[in-house]
Amino acid sequence: MIASKLFTLLVGIEHVYILILEMFLWGNKRTNKIFGVKAEEANLKTVKTLAANQGLYNGFLAAGCFWGLIHSEEEFGKQISLFFTCCVFVAAIYGGLTANKKIFFTQGIPALLALVSLYIGI
């Protein structure tokens, strides 16, 4: 179960990073480049609000991954991890199809590795 815990931890950390970018660093040059957003678009009030809201949701995904890792009952923790990494994977597929293909690779592949390792028990 070491691999599955490491991959789940990676997914959680990645989503904390995304939360920070979308909620607290939205509109700076580096964040704009990461998300492929022009400065004038990023600084629109509605776009900033939407980004912060999306960041909050990414925080919930991270919290779920961490919850699965620390739950006192190992089997239930595994089920929690499966649920939240599955949510991340589905979101990555959707984001890859609708927003930017790189989302599938940057978010989907780590989630898929976590899912597979959780499922096979490594």
MOPAC internal coordinates of N, CA, C and O (Angstrom, degrees):
PM7 1SCF
backbone

  N    0.0000 0     0.00 0     0.00 0    0    0    0
  C    1.4549 1     0.00 0     0.00 0    1    0    0
  C    1.5361 1   112.12 1     0.00 0    2    1    0
  O    1.2310 1   120.03 1  -179.26 1    3    2    1
  N    1.3119 1   117.54 1     0.74 1    3    2    1
  C    1.4652 1   119.91 1  -179.04 1    5    3    2
  C    1.5296 1   110.76 1   -65.38 1    6    5    3
  O    1.2310 1   120.00 1   135.11 1    7    6    5
  N    1.3265 1   117.61 1   -44.89 1    7    6    5
  C    1.4682 1   120.58 1  -179.17 1    9    7    6
  C    1.5205 1   110.84 1   -61.98 1   10    9    7
  O    1.2310 1   120.37 1   135.61 1   11   10    9
  N    1.3212 1   116.91 1   -44.39 1   11   10    9
  C    1.4651 1   119.47 1  -178.53 1   13   11   10
  C    1.5239 1   111.12 1   -64.12 1   14   13   11
  O    1.2310 1   120.39 1   142.21 1   15   14   13
  N    1.3199 1   116.87 1   -37.79 1   15   14   13
  C    1.4707 1   119.75 1   178.75 1   17   15   14
  C    1.5298 1   110.74 1   -68.07 1   18   17   15
  O    1.2310 1   120.49 1   140.15 1   19   18   17
  N    1.3188 1   116.68 1   -39.85 1   19   18   17
  C    1.4682 1   119.87 1   178.59 1   21   19   18
  C    1.5290 1   111.54 1   -65.36 1   22   21   19
  O    1.2310 1   120.45 1   136.42 1   23   22   21
  N    1.3326 1   116.74 1   -43.58 1   23   22   21
  C    1.4688 1   119.61 1   179.33 1   25   23   22
  C    1.5267 1   111.27 1   -66.59 1   26   25   23
  O    1.2310 1   120.52 1   139.83 1   27   26   25
  N    1.3353 1   116.61 1   -40.17 1   27   26   25
  C    1.4667 1   120.10 1   177.78 1   29   27   26
  C    1.5260 1   110.38 1   -64.47 1   30   29   27
  O    1.2310 1   120.55 1   138.72 1   31   30   29
  N    1.3229 1   116.56 1   -41.28 1   31   30   29
  C    1.4657 1   121.00 1   176.65 1   33   31   30
  C    1.5285 1   110.35 1   -61.19 1   34   33   31
  O    1.2310 1   120.27 1   136.23 1   35   34   33
  N    1.3251 1   117.09 1   -43.77 1   35   34   33
  C    1.4634 1   121.71 1   178.33 1   37   35   34
  C    1.5286 1   110.82 1   -58.76 1   38   37   35
  O    1.2310 1   120.40 1   135.13 1   39   38   37
  N    1.3273 1   116.85 1   -44.87 1   39   38   37
  C    1.4668 1   120.73 1   178.98 1   41   39   38
  C    1.5311 1   110.01 1   -62.03 1   42   41   39
  O    1.2310 1   120.41 1   136.73 1   43   42   41
  N    1.3251 1   116.81 1   -43.27 1   43   42   41
  C    1.4619 1   120.26 1   178.50 1   45   43   42
  C    1.5167 1   112.42 1   -62.08 1   46   45   43
  O    1.2310 1   120.64 1   133.76 1   47   46   45
  N    1.3194 1   116.39 1   -46.24 1   47   46   45
  C    1.4726 1   120.59 1   179.55 1   49   47   46
  C    1.5290 1   110.71 1   -62.82 1   50   49   47
  O    1.2310 1   120.64 1   137.94 1   51   50   49
  N    1.3203 1   116.39 1   -42.06 1   51   50   49
  C    1.4652 1   120.12 1   178.76 1   53   51   50
  C    1.5322 1   110.76 1   -58.80 1   54   53   51
  O    1.2310 1   120.44 1   140.78 1   55   54   53
  N    1.3219 1   116.76 1   -39.22 1   55   54   53
  C    1.4621 1   119.29 1  -177.90 1   57   55   54
  C    1.5287 1   112.71 1   -77.54 1   58   57   55
  O    1.2310 1   119.84 1   154.71 1   59   58   57
  N    1.3164 1   117.91 1   -25.29 1   59   58   57
  C    1.4704 1   119.75 1   169.73 1   61   59   58
  C    1.5300 1   108.83 1   -66.18 1   62   61   59
  O    1.2310 1   120.68 1   137.62 1   63   62   61
  N    1.3247 1   116.30 1   -42.38 1   63   62   61
  C    1.4712 1   121.41 1   177.63 1   65   63   62
  C    1.5332 1   110.60 1   -59.37 1   66   65   63
  O    1.2310 1   120.60 1   135.03 1   67   66   65
  N    1.3241 1   116.45 1   -44.97 1   67   66   65
  C    1.4653 1   120.22 1   179.25 1   69   67   66
  C    1.5285 1   110.10 1   -64.47 1   70   69   67
  O    1.2310 1   120.30 1   139.12 1   71   70   69
  N    1.3293 1   117.04 1   -40.88 1   71   70   69
  C    1.4671 1   120.93 1   175.73 1   73   71   70
  C    1.5252 1   110.33 1   -55.32 1   74   73   71
  O    1.2310 1   120.35 1   131.84 1   75   74   73
  N    1.3170 1   116.94 1   -48.16 1   75   74   73
  C    1.4713 1   121.46 1  -178.83 1   77   75   74
  C    1.5282 1   110.62 1   -61.01 1   78   77   75
  O    1.2310 1   120.60 1   135.03 1   79   78   77
  N    1.3295 1   116.47 1   -44.97 1   79   78   77
  C    1.4668 1   119.87 1   179.19 1   81   79   78
  C    1.5232 1   111.53 1   -61.49 1   82   81   79
  O    1.2310 1   120.52 1   133.37 1   83   82   81
  N    1.3227 1   116.60 1   -46.63 1   83   82   81
  C    1.4610 1   120.22 1  -172.86 1   85   83   82
  C    1.5285 1   113.47 1   -79.08 1   86   85   83
  O    1.2310 1   120.08 1   148.78 1   87   86   85
  N    1.3224 1   117.46 1   -31.22 1   87   86   85
  C    1.4685 1   119.46 1  -177.16 1   89   87   86
  C    1.5253 1   113.55 1   -93.80 1   90   89   87
  O    1.2310 1   120.18 1   144.25 1   91   90   89
  N    1.3237 1   117.26 1   -35.75 1   91   90   89
  C    1.4617 1   119.87 1  -170.17 1   93   91   90
  C    1.5308 1   114.49 1  -116.71 1   94   93   91
  O    1.2310 1   120.12 1   155.02 1   95   94   93
  N    1.3204 1   117.37 1   -24.98 1   95   94   93
  C    1.4645 1   120.03 1  -176.90 1   97   95   94
  C    1.5222 1   112.63 1  -114.31 1   98   97   95
  O    1.2310 1   120.55 1  -168.09 1   99   98   97
  N    1.3285 1   116.55 1    11.91 1   99   98   97
  C    1.4570 1   120.17 1  -178.50 1  101   99   98
  C    1.5250 1   109.63 1   -63.05 1  102  101   99
  O    1.2310 1   120.51 1   -46.59 1  103  102  101
  N    1.3160 1   116.62 1   133.41 1  103  102  101
  C    1.4572 1   121.78 1   177.11 1  105  103  102
  C    1.5167 1   114.47 1    99.30 1  106  105  103
  O    1.2310 1   119.98 1   166.99 1  107  106  105
  N    1.3485 1   117.64 1   -13.01 1  107  106  105
  C    1.4682 1   116.47 1   176.78 1  109  107  106
  C    1.5268 1   109.28 1   -81.73 1  110  109  107
  O    1.2310 1   120.41 1   -17.89 1  111  110  109
  N    1.3139 1   116.82 1   162.11 1  111  110  109
  C    1.4707 1   121.47 1  -172.28 1  113  111  110
  C    1.5230 1   112.91 1   -57.12 1  114  113  111
  O    1.2310 1   120.52 1   134.95 1  115  114  113
  N    1.3228 1   116.61 1   -45.05 1  115  114  113
  C    1.4706 1   120.06 1  -177.16 1  117  115  114
  C    1.5302 1   110.85 1   -64.59 1  118  117  115
  O    1.2310 1   120.52 1   135.60 1  119  118  117
  N    1.3210 1   116.62 1   -44.40 1  119  118  117
  C    1.4632 1   120.34 1   179.39 1  121  119  118
  C    1.5222 1   110.54 1   -64.66 1  122  121  119
  O    1.2310 1   120.42 1   137.84 1  123  122  121
  N    1.3275 1   116.81 1   -42.16 1  123  122  121
  C    1.4657 1   120.12 1   177.58 1  125  123  122
  C    1.5235 1   110.68 1   -57.77 1  126  125  123
  O    1.2310 1   120.70 1   137.05 1  127  126  125
  N    1.3235 1   116.26 1   -42.95 1  127  126  125
  C    1.4642 1   120.42 1  -179.95 1  129  127  126
  C    1.5279 1   110.90 1   -65.24 1  130  129  127
  O    1.2310 1   120.27 1   135.88 1  131  130  129
  N    1.3233 1   117.08 1   -44.12 1  131  130  129
  C    1.4664 1   121.19 1  -179.88 1  133  131  130
  C    1.5262 1   110.70 1   -57.71 1  134  133  131
  O    1.2310 1   120.56 1   136.67 1  135  134  133
  N    1.3318 1   116.54 1   -43.33 1  135  134  133
  C    1.4607 1   120.78 1  -176.22 1  137  135  134
  C    1.5248 1   113.22 1   -93.56 1  138  137  135
  O    1.2310 1   120.12 1   178.16 1  139  138  137
  N    1.3340 1   117.37 1    -1.84 1  139  138  137
  C    1.4572 1   120.40 1   178.86 1  141  139  138
  C    1.5235 1   113.09 1    65.51 1  142  141  139
  O    1.2310 1   120.96 1  -140.66 1  143  142  141
  N    1.3358 1   115.77 1    39.34 1  143  142  141
  C    1.4596 1   121.53 1  -177.46 1  145  143  142
  C    1.5263 1   108.84 1  -113.60 1  146  145  143
  O    1.2310 1   120.57 1   -43.86 1  147  146  145
  N    1.3224 1   116.52 1   136.14 1  147  146  145
  C    1.4634 1   121.00 1   175.92 1  149  147  146
  C    1.5261 1   108.99 1   -74.21 1  150  149  147
  O    1.2310 1   120.86 1   -31.06 1  151  150  149
  N    1.3315 1   115.96 1   148.94 1  151  150  149
  C    1.4695 1   121.53 1  -176.91 1  153  151  150
  C    1.5275 1   111.92 1   -55.66 1  154  153  151
  O    1.2310 1   120.53 1   136.81 1  155  154  153
  N    1.3288 1   116.59 1   -43.19 1  155  154  153
  C    1.4712 1   118.63 1  -178.34 1  157  155  154
  C    1.5267 1   111.82 1   -65.86 1  158  157  155
  O    1.2310 1   119.99 1   148.59 1  159  158  157
  N    1.3360 1   117.62 1   -31.41 1  159  158  157
  C    1.4686 1   120.73 1   175.90 1  161  159  158
  C    1.5235 1   110.73 1   -74.02 1  162  161  159
  O    1.2310 1   120.76 1   135.14 1  163  162  161
  N    1.3277 1   116.15 1   -44.86 1  163  162  161
  C    1.4642 1   120.91 1  -176.66 1  165  163  162
  C    1.5167 1   112.06 1   -61.43 1  166  165  163
  O    1.2310 1   120.39 1   148.56 1  167  166  165
  N    1.3278 1   116.86 1   -31.44 1  167  166  165
  C    1.4598 1   120.47 1  -176.01 1  169  167  166
  C    1.5232 1   114.41 1   -88.57 1  170  169  167
  O    1.2310 1   119.95 1   179.47 1  171  170  169
  N    1.3225 1   117.70 1    -0.53 1  171  170  169
  C    1.4615 1   119.66 1   173.75 1  173  171  170
  C    1.5250 1   108.82 1   -66.07 1  174  173  171
  O    1.2310 1   120.28 1   -42.76 1  175  174  173
  N    1.3117 1   117.06 1   137.24 1  175  174  173
  C    1.4626 1   121.18 1  -176.47 1  177  175  174
  C    1.5323 1   111.91 1   -56.73 1  178  177  175
  O    1.2310 1   120.28 1   136.39 1  179  178  177
  N    1.3244 1   117.08 1   -43.61 1  179  178  177
  C    1.4660 1   119.40 1  -178.57 1  181  179  178
  C    1.5252 1   111.50 1   -65.47 1  182  181  179
  O    1.2310 1   120.35 1   141.55 1  183  182  181
  N    1.3209 1   116.94 1   -38.45 1  183  182  181
  C    1.4694 1   120.60 1   179.51 1  185  183  182
  C    1.5251 1   109.97 1   -68.06 1  186  185  183
  O    1.2310 1   120.24 1   137.58 1  187  186  185
  N    1.3287 1   117.15 1   -42.42 1  187  186  185
  C    1.4727 1   120.86 1   177.92 1  189  187  186
  C    1.5288 1   110.54 1   -60.64 1  190  189  187
  O    1.2310 1   120.77 1   138.25 1  191  190  189
  N    1.3244 1   116.14 1   -41.75 1  191  190  189
  C    1.4647 1   120.47 1   179.63 1  193  191  190
  C    1.5237 1   110.78 1   -65.38 1  194  193  191
  O    1.2310 1   120.36 1   135.80 1  195  194  193
  N    1.3219 1   116.91 1   -44.20 1  195  194  193
  C    1.4683 1   120.69 1   178.55 1  197  195  194
  C    1.5248 1   111.34 1   -63.27 1  198  197  195
  O    1.2310 1   120.23 1   138.69 1  199  198  197
  N    1.3209 1   117.17 1   -41.31 1  199  198  197
  C    1.4666 1   120.80 1   179.19 1  201  199  198
  C    1.5246 1   110.55 1   -63.86 1  202  201  199
  O    1.2310 1   120.38 1   136.40 1  203  202  201
  N    1.3240 1   116.88 1   -43.60 1  203  202  201
  C    1.4661 1   120.10 1   179.16 1  205  203  202
  C    1.5223 1   110.85 1   -63.42 1  206  205  203
  O    1.2310 1   120.43 1   139.87 1  207  206  205
  N    1.3240 1   116.78 1   -40.13 1  207  206  205
  C    1.4582 1   120.72 1   178.06 1  209  207  206
  C    1.5205 1   110.58 1   -63.19 1  210  209  207
  O    1.2310 1   120.59 1   136.33 1  211  210  209
  N    1.3125 1   116.47 1   -43.67 1  211  210  209
  C    1.4621 1   120.94 1   178.37 1  213  211  210
  C    1.5243 1   110.52 1   -64.69 1  214  213  211
  O    1.2310 1   120.47 1   142.52 1  215  214  213
  N    1.3257 1   116.71 1   -37.48 1  215  214  213
  C    1.4598 1   120.76 1   176.45 1  217  215  214
  C    1.5140 1   111.84 1   -60.96 1  218  217  215
  O    1.2310 1   120.79 1   139.64 1  219  218  217
  N    1.3296 1   116.10 1   -40.36 1  219  218  217
  C    1.4612 1   120.12 1   178.12 1  221  219  218
  C    1.5255 1   110.68 1   -61.30 1  222  221  219
  O    1.2310 1   120.22 1   136.41 1  223  222  221
  N    1.3208 1   117.19 1   -43.59 1  223  222  221
  C    1.4651 1   120.73 1   177.32 1  225  223  222
  C    1.5296 1   111.36 1   -61.78 1  226  225  223
  O    1.2310 1   120.38 1   140.93 1  227  226  225
  N    1.3190 1   116.88 1   -39.07 1  227  226  225
  C    1.4633 1   119.52 1   175.94 1  229  227  226
  C    1.5229 1   110.96 1   -63.17 1  230  229  227
  O    1.2310 1   120.62 1   145.87 1  231  230  229
  N    1.3194 1   116.42 1   -34.13 1  231  230  229
  C    1.4624 1   120.32 1   175.08 1  233  231  230
  C    1.5194 1   112.20 1   -63.58 1  234  233  231
  O    1.2310 1   120.51 1   141.35 1  235  234  233
  N    1.3298 1   116.63 1   -38.65 1  235  234  233
  C    1.4649 1   119.92 1   176.99 1  237  235  234
  C    1.5273 1   110.88 1   -64.42 1  238  237  235
  O    1.2310 1   120.45 1   141.00 1  239  238  237
  N    1.3291 1   116.74 1   -39.00 1  239  238  237
  C    1.4684 1   119.73 1   176.89 1  241  239  238
  C    1.5269 1   110.63 1   -63.29 1  242  241  239
  O    1.2310 1   120.66 1   137.54 1  243  242  241
  N    1.3189 1   116.35 1   -42.46 1  243  242  241
  C    1.4694 1   120.46 1   177.72 1  245  243  242
  C    1.5208 1   110.36 1   -62.14 1  246  245  243
  O    1.2310 1   120.37 1   134.06 1  247  246  245
  N    1.3285 1   116.91 1   -45.94 1  247  246  245
  C    1.4647 1   120.89 1  -179.52 1  249  247  246
  C    1.5232 1   110.87 1   -59.33 1  250  249  247
  O    1.2310 1   120.55 1   139.50 1  251  250  249
  N    1.3205 1   116.55 1   -40.50 1  251  250  249
  C    1.4630 1   119.98 1   178.19 1  253  251  250
  C    1.5183 1   112.34 1   -63.86 1  254  253  251
  O    1.2310 1   120.53 1   138.76 1  255  254  253
  N    1.3202 1   116.59 1   -41.24 1  255  254  253
  C    1.4753 1   119.92 1   177.32 1  257  255  254
  C    1.5211 1   110.49 1   -62.02 1  258  257  255
  O    1.2310 1   120.53 1   135.08 1  259  258  257
  N    1.3283 1   116.59 1   -44.92 1  259  258  257
  C    1.4686 1   120.10 1  -179.68 1  261  259  258
  C    1.5275 1   111.38 1   -67.04 1  262  261  259
  O    1.2310 1   120.54 1   141.62 1  263  262  261
  N    1.3260 1   116.57 1   -38.38 1  263  262  261
  C    1.4681 1   121.03 1   178.39 1  265  263  262
  C    1.5300 1   110.20 1   -59.27 1  266  265  263
  O    1.2310 1   120.67 1   134.65 1  267  266  265
  N    1.3206 1   116.32 1   -45.35 1  267  266  265
  C    1.4623 1   120.01 1   178.36 1  269  267  266
  C    1.5201 1   112.18 1   -59.35 1  270  269  267
  O    1.2310 1   120.62 1   144.36 1  271  270  269
  N    1.3179 1   116.42 1   -35.64 1  271  270  269
  C    1.4688 1   120.54 1  -178.54 1  273  271  270
  C    1.5251 1   112.99 1   -72.05 1  274  273  271
  O    1.2310 1   120.15 1   148.04 1  275  274  273
  N    1.3228 1   117.33 1   -31.96 1  275  274  273
  C    1.4685 1   119.26 1  -173.87 1  277  275  274
  C    1.5201 1   113.90 1  -103.47 1  278  277  275
  O    1.2310 1   119.89 1   177.36 1  279  278  277
  N    1.3192 1   117.81 1    -2.64 1  279  278  277
  C    1.4655 1   119.39 1  -178.03 1  281  279  278
  C    1.5230 1   110.17 1   -59.52 1  282  281  279
  O    1.2310 1   120.94 1   -40.99 1  283  282  281
  N    1.3168 1   115.81 1   139.01 1  283  282  281
  C    1.4722 1   120.88 1  -174.50 1  285  283  282
  C    1.5264 1   113.23 1   -69.18 1  286  285  283
  O    1.2310 1   119.95 1   153.75 1  287  286  285
  N    1.3245 1   117.70 1   -26.25 1  287  286  285
  C    1.4671 1   120.74 1   177.04 1  289  287  286
  C    1.5321 1   108.00 1   -97.68 1  290  289  287
  O    1.2310 1   120.70 1   -67.79 1  291  290  289
  N    1.3145 1   116.27 1   112.21 1  291  290  289
  C    1.4665 1   120.73 1  -171.86 1  293  291  290
  C    1.5269 1   113.09 1   -57.31 1  294  293  291
  O    1.2310 1   119.88 1   135.65 1  295  294  293
  N    1.3275 1   117.84 1   -44.35 1  295  294  293
  C    1.4652 1   120.08 1  -177.46 1  297  295  294
  C    1.5287 1   111.10 1   -65.87 1  298  297  295
  O    1.2310 1   120.36 1   138.00 1  299  298  297
  N    1.3224 1   116.91 1   -42.00 1  299  298  297
  C    1.4647 1   119.62 1   178.14 1  301  299  298
  C    1.5287 1   110.27 1   -66.88 1  302  301  299
  O    1.2310 1   120.11 1   141.51 1  303  302  301
  N    1.3244 1   117.39 1   -38.49 1  303  302  301
  C    1.4562 1   121.44 1   175.87 1  305  303  302
  C    1.5180 1   111.32 1   -59.87 1  306  305  303
  O    1.2310 1   120.80 1   140.82 1  307  306  305
  N    1.3217 1   116.08 1   -39.18 1  307  306  305
  C    1.4685 1   120.48 1   177.79 1  309  307  306
  C    1.5298 1   110.27 1   -63.89 1  310  309  307
  O    1.2310 1   120.27 1   138.44 1  311  310  309
  N    1.3289 1   117.08 1   -41.56 1  311  310  309
  C    1.4644 1   120.80 1   178.99 1  313  311  310
  C    1.5282 1   111.16 1   -64.49 1  314  313  311
  O    1.2310 1   120.66 1   140.00 1  315  314  313
  N    1.3231 1   116.34 1   -40.00 1  315  314  313
  C    1.4673 1   120.51 1   176.48 1  317  315  314
  C    1.5280 1   109.61 1   -61.50 1  318  317  315
  O    1.2310 1   120.77 1   133.14 1  319  318  317
  N    1.3220 1   116.14 1   -46.86 1  319  318  317
  C    1.4690 1   120.66 1   179.57 1  321  319  318
  C    1.5219 1   111.41 1   -61.20 1  322  321  319
  O    1.2310 1   120.29 1   138.41 1  323  322  321
  N    1.3302 1   117.05 1   -41.59 1  323  322  321
  C    1.4633 1   120.60 1   177.48 1  325  323  322
  C    1.5256 1   110.69 1   -60.06 1  326  325  323
  O    1.2310 1   120.50 1   134.47 1  327  326  325
  N    1.3208 1   116.65 1   -45.53 1  327  326  325
  C    1.4589 1   120.21 1  -178.85 1  329  327  326
  C    1.5265 1   111.51 1   -61.21 1  330  329  327
  O    1.2310 1   120.51 1   129.25 1  331  330  329
  N    1.3303 1   116.64 1   -50.75 1  331  330  329
  C    1.4655 1   119.11 1  -174.75 1  333  331  330
  C    1.5253 1   112.51 1   -71.72 1  334  333  331
  O    1.2310 1   119.49 1   142.74 1  335  334  333
  N    1.3186 1   118.58 1   -37.26 1  335  334  333
  C    1.4684 1   118.52 1   176.92 1  337  335  334
  C    1.5273 1   110.56 1   -69.84 1  338  337  335
  O    1.2310 1   120.35 1   149.63 1  339  338  337
  N    1.3185 1   116.93 1   -30.37 1  339  338  337
  C    1.4678 1   120.31 1   174.56 1  341  339  338
  C    1.5334 1   109.98 1   -66.10 1  342  341  339
  O    1.2310 1   120.25 1   138.07 1  343  342  341
  N    1.3284 1   117.12 1   -41.93 1  343  342  341
  C    1.4723 1   120.87 1   175.93 1  345  343  342
  C    1.5259 1   110.66 1   -58.61 1  346  345  343
  O    1.2310 1   120.56 1   135.79 1  347  346  345
  N    1.3234 1   116.53 1   -44.21 1  347  346  345
  C    1.4655 1   120.89 1   178.89 1  349  347  346
  C    1.5290 1   110.06 1   -62.47 1  350  349  347
  O    1.2310 1   120.47 1   136.35 1  351  350  349
  N    1.3223 1   116.70 1   -43.65 1  351  350  349
  C    1.4623 1   120.29 1  -178.45 1  353  351  350
  C    1.5302 1   111.18 1   -63.11 1  354  353  351
  O    1.2310 1   120.30 1   135.04 1  355  354  353
  N    1.3214 1   117.03 1   -44.96 1  355  354  353
  C    1.4662 1   120.74 1   178.67 1  357  355  354
  C    1.5312 1   110.26 1   -62.95 1  358  357  355
  O    1.2310 1   120.33 1   136.97 1  359  358  357
  N    1.3308 1   116.97 1   -43.03 1  359  358  357
  C    1.4673 1   120.65 1   177.86 1  361  359  358
  C    1.5263 1   110.91 1   -62.46 1  362  361  359
  O    1.2310 1   120.29 1   142.74 1  363  362  361
  N    1.3296 1   117.05 1   -37.26 1  363  362  361
  C    1.4679 1   120.89 1   178.92 1  365  363  362
  C    1.5261 1   111.34 1   -67.27 1  366  365  363
  O    1.2310 1   120.37 1   141.44 1  367  366  365
  N    1.3138 1   116.90 1   -38.56 1  367  366  365
  C    1.4693 1   119.83 1   176.21 1  369  367  366
  C    1.5280 1   109.39 1   -62.64 1  370  369  367
  O    1.2310 1   120.94 1   131.46 1  371  370  369
  N    1.3229 1   115.82 1   -48.54 1  371  370  369
  C    1.4654 1   120.10 1  -179.69 1  373  371  370
  C    1.5332 1   110.94 1   -61.58 1  374  373  371
  O    1.2310 1   120.46 1   132.95 1  375  374  373
  N    1.3201 1   116.73 1   -47.05 1  375  374  373
  C    1.4612 1   120.65 1   178.97 1  377  375  374
  C    1.5156 1   112.16 1   -62.48 1  378  377  375
  O    1.2310 1   120.64 1   141.44 1  379  378  377
  N    1.3293 1   116.38 1   -38.56 1  379  378  377
  C    1.4542 1   120.34 1   178.37 1  381  379  378
  C    1.5169 1   112.71 1   -65.55 1  382  381  379
  O    1.2310 1   120.70 1   145.93 1  383  382  381
  N    1.3249 1   116.26 1   -34.07 1  383  382  381
  C    1.4596 1   120.64 1   179.96 1  385  383  382
  C    1.5259 1   112.97 1   -81.35 1  386  385  383
  O    1.2310 1   120.24 1   147.95 1  387  386  385
  N    1.3225 1   117.15 1   -32.05 1  387  386  385
  C    1.4661 1   119.68 1  -171.95 1  389  387  386
  C    1.5255 1   115.01 1  -106.92 1  390  389  387
  O    1.2310 1   119.83 1   152.99 1  391  390  389
  N    1.3240 1   117.92 1   -27.01 1  391  390  389
  C    1.4673 1   119.53 1  -174.19 1  393  391  390
  C    1.5248 1   112.30 1  -113.49 1  394  393  391
  O    1.2310 1   120.55 1   118.84 1  395  394  393
  N    1.3255 1   116.54 1   -61.16 1  395  394  393
  C    1.4639 1   120.88 1  -175.05 1  397  395  394
  C    1.5268 1   108.55 1  -156.43 1  398  397  395
  O    1.2310 1   120.52 1   -52.06 1  399  398  397
  N    1.3130 1   116.61 1   127.94 1  399  398  397
  C    1.4645 1   120.70 1  -177.63 1  401  399  398
  C    1.5251 1   113.26 1   -58.38 1  402  401  399
  O    1.2310 1   120.23 1   150.16 1  403  402  401
  N    1.3288 1   117.16 1   -29.84 1  403  402  401
  C    1.4655 1   119.01 1  -177.74 1  405  403  402
  C    1.5301 1   112.12 1   -65.14 1  406  405  403
  O    1.2310 1   120.00 1   158.15 1  407  406  405
  N    1.3342 1   117.61 1   -21.85 1  407  406  405
  C    1.4682 1   120.53 1   177.49 1  409  407  406
  C    1.5214 1   110.20 1   -59.17 1  410  409  407
  O    1.2310 1   120.57 1   140.12 1  411  410  409
  N    1.3261 1   116.51 1   -39.88 1  411  410  409
  C    1.4646 1   118.54 1   179.34 1  413  411  410
  C    1.5214 1   110.57 1   -59.36 1  414  413  411
  O    1.2310 1   120.29 1   139.01 1  415  414  413
  N    1.3048 1   117.05 1   -40.99 1  415  414  413
  C    1.4595 1   120.16 1  -177.07 1  417  415  414
  C    1.5257 1   112.38 1   -77.44 1  418  417  415
  O    1.2310 1   120.20 1   137.11 1  419  418  417
  N    1.3289 1   117.21 1   -42.89 1  419  418  417
  C    1.4668 1   119.11 1  -175.42 1  421  419  418
  C    1.5220 1   113.14 1   -76.07 1  422  421  419
  O    1.2310 1   120.23 1   147.74 1  423  422  421
  N    1.3311 1   117.16 1   -32.26 1  423  422  421
  C    1.4609 1   119.91 1   179.57 1  425  423  422
  C    1.5251 1   112.72 1  -108.70 1  426  425  423
  O    1.2310 1   120.69 1   144.92 1  427  426  425
  N    1.3151 1   116.28 1   -35.08 1  427  426  425
  C    1.4607 1   120.09 1  -175.63 1  429  427  426
  C    1.5146 1   114.24 1   -73.43 1  430  429  427
  O    1.2310 1   119.93 1   137.52 1  431  430  429
  N    1.3182 1   117.75 1   -42.48 1  431  430  429
  C    1.4707 1   120.11 1  -178.28 1  433  431  430
  C    1.5286 1   111.64 1   -64.10 1  434  433  431
  O    1.2310 1   118.81 1   132.05 1  435  434  433
  N    1.3478 1   119.87 1   -47.95 1  435  434  433
  C    1.4704 1   117.89 1   176.63 1  437  435  434
  C    1.5353 1   112.50 1   -59.57 1  438  437  435
  O    1.2310 1   120.64 1   140.33 1  439  438  437
  N    1.3336 1   116.38 1   -39.67 1  439  438  437
  C    1.4686 1   119.35 1   178.59 1  441  439  438
  C    1.5238 1   110.94 1   -65.42 1  442  441  439
  O    1.2310 1   120.35 1   139.22 1  443  442  441
  N    1.3214 1   116.93 1   -40.78 1  443  442  441
  C    1.4602 1   120.56 1   178.42 1  445  443  442
  C    1.5268 1   111.10 1   -63.90 1  446  445  443
  O    1.2310 1   120.17 1   138.53 1  447  446  445
  N    1.3219 1   117.29 1   -41.47 1  447  446  445
  C    1.4696 1   120.57 1   176.72 1  449  447  446
  C    1.5257 1   110.87 1   -61.73 1  450  449  447
  O    1.2310 1   120.59 1   139.53 1  451  450  449
  N    1.3325 1   116.49 1   -40.47 1  451  450  449
  C    1.4687 1   119.93 1   176.90 1  453  451  450
  C    1.5230 1   110.34 1   -64.34 1  454  453  451
  O    1.2310 1   120.22 1   134.43 1  455  454  453
  N    1.3231 1   117.19 1   -45.57 1  455  454  453
  C    1.4664 1   121.04 1  -179.66 1  457  455  454
  C    1.5233 1   112.07 1   -60.31 1  458  457  455
  O    1.2310 1   120.57 1   131.37 1  459  458  457
  N    1.3106 1   116.52 1   -48.63 1  459  458  457
  C    1.4689 1   120.41 1  -178.77 1  461  459  458
  C    1.5201 1   110.47 1   -63.14 1  462  461  459
  O    1.2310 1   120.13 1   134.38 1  463  462  461
  N    1.3249 1   117.35 1   -45.62 1  463  462  461
  C    1.4677 1   119.53 1  -178.71 1  465  463  462
  C    1.5241 1   111.34 1   -67.21 1  466  465  463
  O    1.2310 1   119.76 1   144.59 1  467  466  465
  N    1.3258 1   118.07 1   -35.41 1  467  466  465
  C    1.4674 1   120.61 1   175.28 1  469  467  466
  C    1.5248 1   110.39 1   -65.15 1  470  469  467
  O    1.2310 1   120.99 1   135.90 1  471  470  469
  N    1.3256 1   115.72 1   -44.10 1  471  470  469
  C    1.4635 1   120.59 1  -177.06 1  473  471  470
  C    1.5280 1   112.13 1   -64.08 1  474  473  471
  O    1.2310 1   120.47 1   137.93 1  475  474  473
  N    1.3343 1   116.71 1   -42.07 1  475  474  473
  C    1.4692 1   118.53 1  -178.17 1  477  475  474
  C    1.5228 1   112.50 1   -89.27 1  478  477  475
  O    1.2310 1   120.73 1   174.03 1  479  478  477
  N    1.3306 1   116.20 1    -5.97 1  479  478  477
  C    1.4616 1   120.28 1   172.51 1  481  479  478
  C    1.5141 1   116.30 1    79.32 1  482  481  479
  O    1.2310 1   120.71 1  -143.26 1  483  482  481
  N    1.3333 1   116.25 1    36.74 1  483  482  481
  C    1.4766 1   118.12 1   177.06 1  485  483  482
  C    1.5136 1   111.24 1  -111.72 1  486  485  483
  O    1.2310 1   120.10 1   180.00 1  487  486  485

